[in-house]
Amino acid sequence: MPAVPDILLNNGQRIPQFGFGVFQIEPKDTAAAVSAALDAGYRHIDTAQMYGNEKEVGEAIAKSGIAREDVFVTSKLNNGAHRPDDARQAFAKSLDDLGFDHVDLFLIHWPLPTRYDGDYVSTWRTLEEFYADGRARSIGVSNFQPHHLRRLHEESDVTPAINQIEVHPYLAQQEVRQFCADHQIAVEAWSPIAQGNVLDDPTINEIARRVGKSPAQVVLRWHIERGDIIFPKSVTPERIEENIDIFDFELSGADVEAISALDRGERTGPDPDTFDMVG
């Protein structure tokens, strides 16, 4: 089983740096995919209310024979549930669907600054309730920019443990990552291979040939070397196993710099300052 390193969060909790994401995996396929990931050595699963597959994630973990405390599970608040009472109900439903009495990490999925009168602070304060009562061992945010984070810092009591943002070689996110580093907020990278868009890049392929790994493995290792927490997804057992097979090699500093230099500021997903989908 691969030795996946942990990241120490600002509240003293630890999170495996490498996990398994279930975004865009159909509910009917989710339990099998999560089971394959657990069999391959993954101990960190990332889901969300929006994905519609929390129940299947919980079922796979329950059937795995692995102790609940040995699997780190993240979920995220749906965009339609930012009002405090709605957030409380949605969080309780997440626990019911997962079959857990707690999650290891619960995130605000998007800041939605053009919705709810721009009030994501009251939403965050509601997550602080879940943290205080122990039903969320850690709380954080997703897709928050520095100005969103700065407002939370000024108007609330708990610093987010995590900021989950789009990061890949074509979107290095240096400004957000630096703000997070300065405030002891760990960075999780979603879309770590840019939905496959970076896999034909000549620089990445040259490094892959030299180190004897696939382009995807090189990119995932680049994230690890930079300190990002990552959770690639797949429904193919062979790919699930390949993705986690990145802990038997390292990239040189020059290789890390060469991949970082590919940054184009190119998103595959929405802009957090304008994204406003709630349904």
N, C-alpha and C positions, 0 to 999 in steps of 0.2 A: 504494500500500500504506500503511495507517495507521501512523503513528509511535507505537508502543506504548512507553511509558516503562519503564525498568528500576528495580528496587528493589535496593539494595545490602544483602546479607546480612551477618551478623556475622562470617562467616569470609572475607569478601572476594569471594565469588562474587556474581553478579548474576542476577536472575530477572525475566523479563517480567511486568509488573504485570497483564497481561490474558492469559488463556489459554482453553483449550477443555477442558471436562470430559466424561468418557464414562460417568459413573455412570448406571446403568439403561439404557444403550444395549446392545441385544442384540449378541452377537458377530457375527452375520451382517450387522448394519448398521454395525458400528463402523468398518471400513476406509473405507467410503464417506463416513461422517460426518467422520472425521479428514482424509481427502483434501480434502473440501470446506472444512474449516477451514484447512488449510494453503494451499489456493488463495486463500482470502480474506485471508491475511496473518497468521494465528495462528502463533506460534512457541513455544508453551508448551502441552503436553498433560498433563492430569492423569488418571491411571488408578490402579488398585489391584488387588491380588490378588483381593480380594473380588468385584470386578466381573466377573471371568472373561473379560476382553477384552484382556489385555496383548498377546497374540500378534497380534491384528488391528491394534492401535496400532502395533506394530513393523513390520508389513507395510506399512501405509500410509506410514509415514515412509521406509522403504526404497525404496518405489516412487515417492516424490515427486520425487526428484532433488535434494532439499535436503540439504545436508551435515549429517551427524549433529550436529556441534558447533553448528549453527545452530538446533537445536530443543531446548528445555528440556523434559525428561520427568521426571515425578514418578510414583512408585508407592508403595504402602503395604503394610505387613505384615498378613497375615490374622490375625483374632482367635484362630484355633486354633493359631497358631505362635509363641506368646510364649516358650516355653522356648528357651533359647539354641541348642541343637542343631537344634530345629525351625525357628527363625528363620534359621539359616544355610542349611538346606536350602531353605527357602521363598525366600530371597533369591536363591540360585543359580538356582532355577527361574524366577524373574521375569526374570533376565538372559537365560536360555535362551529363554523365551517371547518376550521383546521382540526378541531377536537382537542385544543390545548387550553391550559389555564393561563398561559402567557405566551408572548412572542419575544424573541431575543432582540428584535429591532423593529420599530414601527416608524414609518416615514410619512411626511406630507409629500404626496406624489409630484405636485406642481404648485408653484406659488400663486398662479392665476391673478396677477396684479390688476387685471382689468375687470375682475369679477368680485363679488362680495364687498363692494366699496373699497377694494384694495386691502381688505383686512385679513391678512394671513396670520397676524399676531395672535388674535383670539383663537384661531385654529391651533396654533402652536401651544398656547397656554392650556388648551384642552389635552393635547398630547402630554404635557407636563403632569396632568392628573394621572394618566395611565402609567407614567414613569413612577410617580410618587406611590401609587398603590401596588406596584410590582407586576402589573399585568403586561407591561412593556419593560424589559430589562434595560433597554437603551432606546432613545428616540433620536430622530434626525430628520433630514429634509432631502428632497430630490429636485434637481433642476433649479436650484437657487443660485442667483448671481451674487457678487459681493455686496451690492446695495441692499438686496433682500436680507442677506445674512447680517449686515450691519444693523438693520432695523430690529431684527430679533435680539441681537446683542444689547441694544439700547433699551428695549421695551419688555424684556422677559428675564426670567431667572436662570434658565437652564441653557447652556450652550449646546447646540446640536452635536451629537457624537459623530455623525456621518453626513456628508453631502454627496448624493449619488447624481452624477452628471454624465453627459455624453463626452467621452474621451476616446480618441484613437489617434494614430499617427497624422491624420489630416486635420485633426482638431485637438491640439495638445492642451488647450485650456490653461495656459500658464498663469494668467491673472487670477482665475478662480482658485487654482491649486495653491498659489502663493498665499492668497487670503486665508484659505483653509489651514495651511501650514502655520501661519502666524497666529491662528486662534485655536490650534490643536484640534481641528476638525478633520477626521479621516476622509479621504476621497475614494468613492466607489466609481468605477468607470462602466457605464452601460454603452452598448454598441462598440465593444472593444476592438473589433476588426472592421468597423464601419460597414456592417452588413455585407462584408466580403469585398468592399470597394478597394481596400488597400492590398489585396492579396496578389494582384498582378504588378505591383510596384517594383521597378527594377532594383532599387536599393534593397528592399526587403527580400527579394528573391536571391540577390547575390549573397546576402548574409545567410539566408537559409541553405543555400548550396554549400557554403563554407562550413557551417556548423552541423550539417547533416540533419536538419529538421525541416518541417514544412513551414511555408510562409506564415500560416496561422499560429503555429507554435512559437515562431520568432516574435510575432507581434504580442502574443500573450505574455511571453517572457519579458518583453520590453516593458509592459505594464508592471510586472512584478519587480523588475529592477528599479523602477521609478517610485515604487511604494504604493501604487494603486491597488485597490481591492477589485477583483474582477469575477464575473460569473457568466461565462459564455453559455449559450444554449444549443441544444441539438436534440433530435429525437432518434438519432442513429447511434446504437451502442458503440460501434467502432470509432465514430467521431467523438463521442463522449469520453472514451478512453484516451484517444489521441490528445484531446484538449488538456487533460490533466497531466499528460506525460511531458511536463516542462521543467521538472525539478531535478533533472540529471545533467543540466548544462547551464552555462551563464553566458551573457553577452559582455563583450568588452565595453569599456567606457566609450570608446570611439564608435562602436556599433549603436549604443544607446543614443549618442549624440546625432549620429547620422539619421536614425529613424525620427528623432525629435525634430530634426531640421526639415522634415517633410510637411510640417504644419502649414495648412492653407486656410485655416479658419473655416473649414468646410463642414457644415452640419449634415447629418442624415435625418435628423429629427427636427421638431419645432423650436422656435426661438422662445425661451422662457419668459421674455418680456412681453410677448404678444399672444402666446398660446392661451386659449380660453375655452377649450372644449370641456363640457361637463357631462355629456351623455354619450 
